[in-house]
Amino acid sequence: MARRPRGGLLVPLILIAGGALLLLDNFGAIDVELWDLAARYWPVLLIALGVDLAFGRSSVERTIVSVLAVLAVVFAAFVTFQVFAPDEWTLREHAVHVDLRGVTEAQATVCCSACSIELAGPAAPGVLIEGIARVRRTSGLSQQTSRGASQLTYELVESRWSWLPRWSRKSTESVWEISASQDPTLDLSLEAGGRIDADLTGLSVTSVEIRSDEGRSRLVLSSTNAAQYRVSTPELDLVVPSDLGLRVESAAAVADPLPAGFVQSGSAVVSANWSTAPVRSTVVAGPDVEEITFVSLDEADTPPTAPPET
């Protein structure tokens, strides 16, 4: 009886080593951007496959089927892990801290497709942005800072693997908690896959963009500077200081009836103190905004009460 040819060991050893490294990285035992390395050095697998075919005496068909089977099992195990593993196994925390260094104007962009964003309270003196960004191990986090003589541009962006099945992505369970500086004039952009809760009280914002894919977001407006707010979120609670003049450029999105102190003016909703307020701001609602609800500062600061027991 003819003996079956033995396959080479090179490719199996590479697969075993790669799987072990990925498992250690998922459990936090090592902290290496393995997928970045794989994206750069994947041709090594082709070289190993060729060496295995040349010296391992395996047939082409057998080698290809074996490699595809192993890759399918690894992919299925990886997706299952991402779906069912607890958050403490799949989330990594990154400390965010950007110094001002004397700048008087700043632009800040915070973007995460797999989280919600909470911006509350001023940052420490001399700091533009600080806080905690939580990202999954299937995501990368990039920070870019550009400084001029008096200007600072900062971007904090999460990148996700688009090839993962959509149902396997926990899109809104992680929360980024950040604070921003009150000192420089600030152009701010917040974008999240989940809700956004931004308290801009006391911030010298001049332009703010809010983009949220799902959930009910909340925006506390600043009365420090005149600003334009561009919002794109399904539902929005808008907290308006009493001394701020406000114009909302989408009357159709404002919940009925209009709140006290606001009147409709054409296609806009305008506060009664618009012409006399020392600071006036504008909110431009995008076409995907379904509802804007006005909330007073007193209501925003009051915690919700529990329903009466029956």
N, C-alpha and C positions, 0 to 999 in steps of 0.2 A: 504493500500500500504506500502510495506516494506521501511524503511528508509535506504538511502545509508550510508555505513560506512564512518565516517570521518577519514581522514588520520592524522597522527601525524604532529606536527609542527617543530620537531627538524631538519630534513633534509632540508626542505624549508628555515628555518631561517639560517642555515649554508650556503646554496647556495646564499641567498640574501646578507649576510654579506660578503662572499668571493667576489661576483661580485662588491659590493660597494667598497671594498678595492682595487680591481684591477682597477676600473675606476679612483679612486683617485690617484693611482700610475701612471697610464698612463697620467693623466693630470698634474703630477708633484706636486700635493698637498701634497703627502707624499713620502718619499724616503726609501722604504723598499724592500729588495730582496724577494718579495712575492713568486716567483716561486721556489727559493731555499728552502723557508720554506715549500711550498706545496710538493716539492719532498721528503722532510724529514718526514712530518707529514701526508701524504695522508692516512695512515691506519685509522686515526681518522674518516674519512668519512665512512669506513666500520663499525666502531663501532656505529656511529650515525645511519647508515642504519639499523643495527641490533636492536638498541633501538627503532627506529621508527616502525619496524615491530612488535616488542614484545608488545609495549605499545600504539601504534597509531592505531591499529586495521585496518591497510591497508593490502591488499593482496600483495603477493610477486610480482605478475605480474604488478599490478598497480603502485607499488612503483618503480620498475625497469624502466618501461616505462616512468614514470614521470621524474626520475633522468636523463635518457638518453636524453629525449627531452630538458630538461633545459640545459644540458651540450652541446648539439648540437647548441642550440640558442646562448649560450655564446661563443662557439668557432667561429661560423659564424660572430658574431658581432666583436669579437676580430680581426679576419683576415681582415675583412672589414676596421676596424679602422687602422690597420697597412698599408693597401694599399693606402687609400685615405686621411688619416690625414696629415696635413702639418708637415714639418720637425721639427718645433719648439715644436710640441706636442710629437713627438716620439723620439727625440734625447736628450741625456744627455751629457754634457761636463765634462771631467775629467782632472784636471791639473796634468801634469806629471813633476816630479822634482826628480832627483837622484844625490846626492852629490858624488864627487870623494873621498874625505877624504884621499888624498895623494897616491892613487894607481897609478901604472905605466903601468899596463896592464888591459884591459877590454874586455869583450865580451857582446854584446848587441843584443837582438832579439826583433824585433817589428813585430807583426803578427796580421792582421785583415782581416777576410774573407768578411766583409761587408763595405769596405771603400777603398779610395785611400790614398796614403801616399805622403806627401811633406816634404822632409828634406832639409832645406836651412839655411845657415848661421851657424856660430859657436855658441855653447852654452855659457852661462856666465862663467867666470873663476871659476874653482872649481866644475863645474857641468858636469856630464857625459851626461845625456839626460834631456831635458826639452821641454815642449810644451803642446798642447791640443789634447786629444783623444776624438772624438765624437762617441758615441755608441748608438744604438737604445735600447729601453726598452725591446726588445726581446733578448738582448745580455748581457753577463756578461763581466767584465774586471778584469783580474788578473795581479798583479805585484809581481814578485819574485826577490829578491836581495840576492846574496851570496857574502860575503866578505872574503878575505884572507889577509895576511900580505901586499902584493903588488898587488893583483889581485881582480877584481870585475866582477861578472857575473850578468846580469840584463835581465829579460824577461818581456815584455809587450804584453799580448795575449788577444785577444777577443774570446769569446766563444758564439756560436749561438745555438738556438733551432733547431735541425735538423728535428724535426717532423712538422714544419710549411711547408705548400705548397711552392714549389720553386718560383712559380709566385708571391707569396705574399711578397717576400723579396726584399727590395730596396737595392741592393747589392753594388752599387758604388757611391751613392750620397753624403755620408758623407766623410769628408776629415780630416785626422790626420795631424796636423802641428807640426813638431818637429825639434829640433836642437841637434847637438852632439858636444862633446868636441874635441878640437884640441890637448889636452895635452897628454893623454896616447896613447900607441899603441892600436889599436882597431880592433877586429874582429866583423863585423857588418852583421846582417841578417835582410832583409826587405821582408815581404810577405804580399800581399794584393789581395783582390778580384778584385779591379780596377787597375788603372794605378799607377805607382811609379815615382815620380820626385825627384831625389836625387842629390844634389849638394855637392860633397865631397871635394871641394876645401879647401886645408889647413889641412884636417884631416889626422892623422897618421894611416891610415887603412893598415892592412896587409892581410886581407881576407874579401871579401864582397860577399854576396849572395843576388841576386835580383830575387824574384818570383812574377809574376803578371799574373792573369788569363785573363784579358781583357784590352783593351785600348792600347794606344801608350805610352810607358814609356820613360823617359829621364834619362841618367846617366852622370854626370860630373865627370870625373876621377880626382883623386888626384895625384899630382906629388911630394908629400912629401916623401912617402915611396914606395918601390916596393911592389906590391900587386897582388893577384889573385882574379879576379872577375868571379863569376859564375852567369850567367843570364839565366832566363827562363821566357820569356814574348813574346807575339805574335810579337810585333814590338818595336824596340828600337832605339832612337836617342842617339848616343854616342859622347860626347863632349870630345875631346882629347887636353890637353895642348901641346903646340909646343915643350916643352923641355922634354916630356915624351916619352920613347921608348915603343912601344906597339905591342903586338902579339895577334891576334884574331884567336882562334883555330877552326873556322868554316867559311871557305871561301864561302861555299854555301849560307850562310845566309847574306853575305855582299852584299848590293845593287850595281848593275852595273851602270855606270862604276866605277872602283876603284877611290877613292879620290886621289888628288895629294899628293905625299909624302908617298904613300903606294904601296906595290908590293905583288903579290901572291907568296908564297913559299910553294909548295906542297898543302896540304889541309888547310893551314893557310894564313892569310893576315898579313904582317909585315910592320911596319913603316920603312922608309928609314934610320932613325937615330938609329935603334935598337942596333947596335953594339957599338955606341959611346955615347948614352944617359947616363947621370949619374944615372937615375932612370928608371927601366924597369918593366913593368907590363904585365899581361896576362889576356885576356878575354876568358872564355870558354863558348860558347853558347850551350844551351841545344837543344835537337832535336825538340822542339816545337817552336823555334825561327824562324819566317818566314822571317824577314828582319831586318838588322842592317844598319842604315844610319849614316855616319860620319858627324859631325857638328863641325866647328871651334869655338873657343871661341868668336871670333868677331861676328859670326852669331848667337851664342847662346845668346849674350848680346844685340843684336839688336831686338827691338820689331817688330813684323810683321806689314807691311804697309797695309793700306786699299786699295782695288782694285780701279782703276780709275773709275770715274763716266762716264756712257755712255749716 
